[in-house]
Amino acid sequence: MLDDEGKRLPWGYSCGSMERALKRKDQMLEKYHEVVVRDNATRKEKRYQKPEKKPRCKDE
């Protein structure tokens, strides 16, 4: 996981499958701005960011 400045936090989670890791990613994005998911088999990492909230349009 990354902090607000984009620096990697010194901790993380281990999951038994990629499916479980992606569910955990969704949970972590509720709390953190950006999350990194790494597949230990391939060592590939993917960064996910919290979706931007779109402003609501007011009815006139």
Secondary structure by P-SEA (a helix, b strand, c coil): cccccccccccccccccaaaaaaaaaaaaacccbbbbbcccccbbbbbcccccccccccc
